[in-house]
């Protein structure tokens, strides 16, 4: 039986002329790609001028040629695709296809197909090997019709003639997918062309209206800045730590459903969130070590060995200074424990703001919260922890408020004459003029015996204060609470969260907060008079 021999022969002639033209054009572009006859060998690529100009496009074209030639390649995402290997698989059908053709002939057909090296011409080859006939006999069951209009016969065309085989045997011979042959058969006379990578993406592009809907939804969540990153990255804002992108997307779907609006998928929502916003969910409890990050980046990127050595030494000195500061803290702990009548040592830190009311309903995420503030003090001589709390209706969270808490905590000093205080280097709260004036006032006061105050700062990014562990206990207890309506609810959690040595809670009132503004103005006037 003759089946479309002309189509197969024509396709082979077209393959030869097309390959010659392709090689000629590539030589003109000074880019040579040689496809070896064996499917097991790699494509040899010389003269990578075009790759330097457009590396991504070059790799795509290279992978396309390798894929269509049945050779191994690596996808853009790094997935390794092995080469096509001929396997003499048996279909175990009633036609006994394995007995009709020997393995050598079958291997020749496999090599012939993959040596074409062009997806569209391979489709022509496959289409020419299939004979379509109208269904001659129908056997409808249960009075139901059939959707099948044609029957297909698959042939392996060898030098000895056309050999009829089953579909499974045909697919296994060429190592192709069932879907590929089905698409060719469905197209009838119009053999499908390879359109992969030729679309402009307009059909998948998110409309401007949908994009604006997502942007407006993300903007509807209240965001706030952190005092730790305000100076380093003023554009970075933080959302409610109870949120995440998945939760925000689910809220977005609810809103679209309520307003009968079209919605985007989660992948698009995430892309817009990361591309158009500088939003984060978790407030940093401590400063990041900007110096460490800077030095590590310079060490990785520099090519000068001498400069790299200097940078490594600077980084080592920085880490040594951080270690020295931590050792000093441990030594002062021992000093205060052994001499409790002389030394009053402690560390202090401001916990991240605690939002109230804390609710689990979706509408709460769109509302701006008020916050509870908690300044923690950890004594070294007795390990007692004092928490000084207030909310935003009472006072803010600046340097004056922190200084006022320190002033109140020093009321616990009895006979001690030497105070040692540890904190991080947050300029907005701890390392500023207001704190220095407060320390000065304490040493000049006649109401205590304090003569010396040492305020020591741990390096940014390496400030592992005892307060961090105290705040961690509070946060673990808060995770178990889904509803906190008032500041008093937070105060109750703080008082009860530790079983044995409970935290000592002090509620700060407006009259407890003092200001150094008058003293600052007086100092400025004195400076002006001198000049």
N, C-alpha and C positions, 0 to 999 in steps of 0.2 A: 504494500500500500504506500502511495506517495503522499506525503503531507507537507505542503508549504516548503518544499526544498528550495524554491526560488528565494523565499524570504530569508532563509538561513544563509544561503550563498551570498545574497546581496549584503546582508549584515556583516559577513566576514570581509567582503571587499571594502565596505565603508569603514570597517575597523582599521584595515591596513592603511588606507589613504588618510584617515583622520589621525592616526598615530604618527604618520610621517609629517603631516602639517603641524601637529602639536610639538614635535621635537624641533622642527625648523623654527617655529615661533619662539620657543624657549631659548634656543641658541642666540636668537637676535636679542633677547632680553638678558643675555649673559647669565642665564639661570638654567642649569642642566639637571634634569631629573631622569635617571635611568631606571626603568622597571625591569628587574631581572625576570627571566622566564620561569624560574622556580618560585613557587609561592612561599617557600620556606625562607628565602633570603630577603634581607631588608632592602629598601630603596636607598640608593646612594645619592646624596645631595651635595653638590659642589657650588661654590660661588654664592655666598649668602648675602649678596648686596640687597636684594629685595627684603630679606628677613630683617636686616638692620633697619630698613625704612618702616616696615610694618610687620613686626614679628608675629603678632596675633593672627593677622590674615594669612601670613605665610604658613604658620603651623596648621591652620584650618585647611588650607589647600593641600598641604602635605598629608594630613590625616585622611582627607577625602580620597586621595589617590591610593593610599595604603589600604583604606577600607574597601574600596571598589576592586582592589587587586587581591583581596583576601589575605593581606599581610598583617602582622601584629602592629599595634600602635597604642598610643596613650591619649586619652581624651583630654579636653581642656581642664576638666576637674581632677585629673590625675588618675583616672581609672584605667587600668591596663586591660586591653582587649587582645587575647591571643590570636595567632594566625589561624586561618581556616585549614583544617587537616582532613584529608580524605579518610573516611572510615567505611569499610565494606559491611554495612549493616543489613540484616535480613528483615524484610517486612512481615514475613510469616503469613502472607495472604494466600488465597486460593489460586491465584494466577501463578504462583511459584516463580516470582520474578528473578530470584537469585540464580535459578537454573537457566534462565534465558540469555544471560550476558555474563561474561567472565569478569574477574576483578580488574584485569589490565584494561579492557575496553571501558569499563566504568571509570577508572582513574584517568584515562585520556579525556573522557567527557568532562570530568571535574576540572582538569587543568585547562582545557579549552575554554570553559566558561569563565574562570577567574582570570585568565590571561587577556580577556577582552578589556578589562580595566575601566569600563565606563558603565555607570548604572543604567542609563537609558538603553544602551545597546545590549546590555545583558537582558533587559526586559524584552527587547525584540527577539533575542535568541530563545528565551523561555516561551514567548507567545508562539513562535514558529514551531515549537516542539509539542504543541497541544492541539488536538483536533476537537472542534466543537460540533456536536450533532444535536438535532432535536430529539426529544424523548420519544421513543417509538412505542413504548408500552407503559401504561399507568395502572396502578393498582390502588385506588383510593380505599381507605378503610374508614368505617363508621360514617360513610356518606360525606366525608370531608375532601375537599379539593387539595391540590398540591401546588406549591409555589415554584417548584422546579420546572423550568422551561427547557433547559439544555442539559445534555450529558457531555462529559469531557473525557477524552482519551489521551493518555500521556505516553510519549514516545522518547526513547533515547536513540538519537540518530548516529549510527556508526558507519564505518566504511563497508560493513557487510549488510547494511539495510536498517530499516526502522524497527525498533524492538518495543513492543507494547508492554508497559509496566503500570503498576498502580501508582496512585498519587503519593503515598508514603515513600515508596521506593524512589520515585522521581525526586522528591524533596531531599531525601537522605543522600542521594548521589551528588547533588550540587551544594549541599550544606546551606540551604536557604530556609527561611521561615515560611510557615503556612500562610501567614498574612500577606507576604509578598506575592505569592502565586495567586492567592484569592483576589487581590486588587487588580492583578493583570487580567484575570478571567472576567471580572465584573466590567472592565472597561470595554470589552468586545473589540471593535476595530480601533478605538482610540487608546493606544498603549500609553499608560500613565508615565509622565516624565518626573524626574527627580526635582522637586521644588524646594528641597530643604536648604535653608539659608538664603533663599531668594525673595522672601517676603520682607516688606518694609516695616513690619511690626505695627502698622496702624490698626489692624483688626484687634490687637491685644492691648493697645494703648489706653490707659485710663483717661476718661474724659476730664476736662477741666472742672466741670460741675461736680463730679464725684470726688475729685482731688480736693476741691475747696470744702466739700462737706466733711471730709476726714480732718482737714486742717482746723476747721471751725470746732469740730468735736474735741480735738486734742487741746485746743486753746481754752475750752470751757472748763478744764480742770485747773484749780488754783495752784500756782507754783510759787516757791519762795527760795531765797538764796541762803547759802550757808556762810556763817562768819569765818569759817576756816578757809574757804576757797574764794572769798570775795575779792581779795587783793590779787590773787594769782590768776583767776579766771572769772571775771565779773559777769560774763554772759551765761555761766552755768547755773541752771535752776533745778530745783528738786520738787518732785511731786510727793504726794502722800505715800509713805513707805508701805502702806497696806495695798497699794496698787501694783499692777504689772501690766505688760502689753496685752496679754491674753485677757485679763479682766477688763481692760479698757476697750478691747475689741468687742467683747460680749455686750458691754454697755452701749457701744456704738450700734450693734445690731438691734438691740432693744429700741433705741431711739429711732432708727430707720423704720422699724416695724410700726412704731406708734404714729409716725408721720407719713407712712406709705411712700417711703423713698427707696430708691435702689441703693445697694450697698456694694462695697468692694470686698474681696476676699482678705483673709488675715495676712497673707504674704504681702499684699499691696499696702495694707494698713501699717505693717511693721516697717516697710521700706520708706513710707512717707514720714513716719515717726523718727526714724534714724537719720533721714536725709535732711529734713527741714527744721528739726528741733534739737536743742542741746539740753535735753531733759534727762534727769536721773531719778531713781526711786529711793536710794538709800543714802542718807546723809552720812558723810564721813565723820566718824567719832574723833579721829585725830588727823592732824596735818599729814599729807603725803610728803615724803622726803624729796623735795624738789632737787636738792643738791645731789642726792644719790641717783635720781633719774637722769639728771643732766650729765653727770660724770660717766654713768654706764653707757649712755647714748654716744658720748664722745669717744669712749674707749672702743666701742664696736665699729664706729664709722671711720676713725682715723687710720691712715695708712703709714704714717710716720712712726717708726719704732721708738724714737727718742721721745716724741710727744706722748705716745701711748704709755711709756714707762712713767713719765711725769704724772699723767692722769691717774694711773693705777696707784701711785704713791699718795696723791691727794685723796683718792677714795679710801685708801687704807687709813690715812690720818683721820678722815671724817668718821669712819666706823670706830676707830680707837677713841675718839673724843666722846662718841655716843656711849661706848662701853665704860669710859671713865666716869661719865655722869651717872650711869646706872649704879656703878660701884659706890660712888659718893652717896647716893640715896640709901643703899644698903648699910653703909657705915654710919650714916646719921640715924638710921633706925636703931642700930645697936647702941649708939651714943645716947639717944633719948631714952631707951629702955633701961640702960644702966645708970643714968643720971636724971631721973624724972623730976627731981627738985630744982635742977638747974636749966635743963633744956626742954622746950616745948616745940616738938617737931611734927609737922603734918604735911599732907599734900591736898590740893584742892583742884576741882575741875567742874565745869558746867556740863551737865548731861544734855543730850540732844533734846530739842523741844518736844514736849508731849502734847499732842493735839486733843482737844475736847470740843464737843462731845465725840466719843468714839462709837460709831454705829456701823452695822453691817449692811444697811440698805443702800441701794445703788445711788439714790439721790444725794446721799451724804458726800460722795466723792466730788460732786460739782460745787459744793459749798466751801467757802473759806472758813477754816477753823480758828478758834482761839487756842492759846498754848499755855501749858503749865511749865514753869522753869524750876530747875532743881540744881542747886550748887552744893556739891558734896565735899565733905572734909573728912579725911582719914587720918586719925591720930596715930603716931608711931609708937608712943610709949605704952598705950593701953589697947591699941587696935579698935578703939571705939569709932563709930562712923556717925557723923552728924549731917543731916540733910536739911538745907535751908530752902524752903519752897515758897513760891508765889505764882500768881498768874498774870497775864498781860493787862488785866484791868487794874492791877496794883502798881506795877512798874515794868520797865523794859528789860533788856538783857545786855546792857552795855557795861562799860568799865566801872561806872559809879555804883551799879547794883552789885557787881562782884566785890568791889572794895567795901561796900556796906556789909556784905555777908562776912568778909574777913574780919571787919571791925567787931561784929557781934560775936564771932567765934573766939576772938581773943579775950572776951570776957571770961572765958574758962581758965585763963592763966591766973595762977595763984602766987606761988613763990618763985616761979621761973623767971630768969633774967635774960635768957638767950632764946630767941624764937628762930626756927628754921622752917621755911615754907618752900614747897616744891610745886611747880605747875608747868604746863606747856608754854610755848612761846607765842601764843595767840595774841597779837598786838592789840586787837580790838577789846580784849577783856583783861589780860593779865600783865602785859608788858607795855606799860604806858605811864604817863605823868600822873594820872589820878591815883594809881596804885602806889606810886612813890610818895605822893603827898600823904596818903593814908598811913603808910608805914612811918613817915616822919612825925605825924600827929601822935601815933601810938607811943613812940619812943620819948616824946616830950611831955606826955601826959603824966600827971602826978597820981593817977588812980591805979597805977600798976608798977611793978618792979622791972619792967622790960627796959634793958639798956641796948641790946643788939638785936637786929632783925636781919637775917640772911634770906633773901628771896632768890632761890636757885631755879634755873630753867633747864629742862631737858631738851635735847636737840629735836627739831621738827622731824616727824616721821619715826622717831625712836623714843617717844615719851610714853613708856609703859608704866603708867601710874597705878597705884593700888585702887584708885577710884574706878578704873576701867572694870575691874572684877565686881565692884559694888554695883555699878550701873548694869552690868550683865545680869545680876540676880534680879534686879527690878524689871528688866526687859523680858526675862523668861516668865516672870509672874504676869506681866501685862499681856503676853501672847495668849494666855488662857482666858482673858477677859474680852468678850465680844462687845460689851456695852459699858461705857464709862461716860456719864452724863455731865458731871461737874468736877471742878478741881478737887473737892473733898473726896470723890471716889478714887482719884489718883493718890491722895494723901493716905487713904486707908490701905491701899495696896502697898505703898512704900513702907508703911509701919509694920505690915504683917508678912512681907515676902520672905524674910529671913527667920528661920525657926529659933535659933539659939540666941546669938548676939544680935538682937533686933536693932534696926537703924533708929537713931534718935532724930525725930522730926521736929523742926522749928518752922512755924508758919510766919513768914515775914509780912509785916503790915507796912502801910505807907510811912508811918512815923519812924520805922526802923531804917529807912533808906536816907542816906545823907549825901550832900553834894560838896565838891571841892571847888565849885565855880568861884566863890568869893575869894578863896585863897589864891586861885590861879590869876584872877584879875589883879590882886594885890602884888603878886610877884611880877606881873607884866609892867605894872606902874613903876616898881622899883627899878626894873631893867631900863625902862625908858628914861628915868631920871639920871641914871648913871651915864647913859649915852647922850 
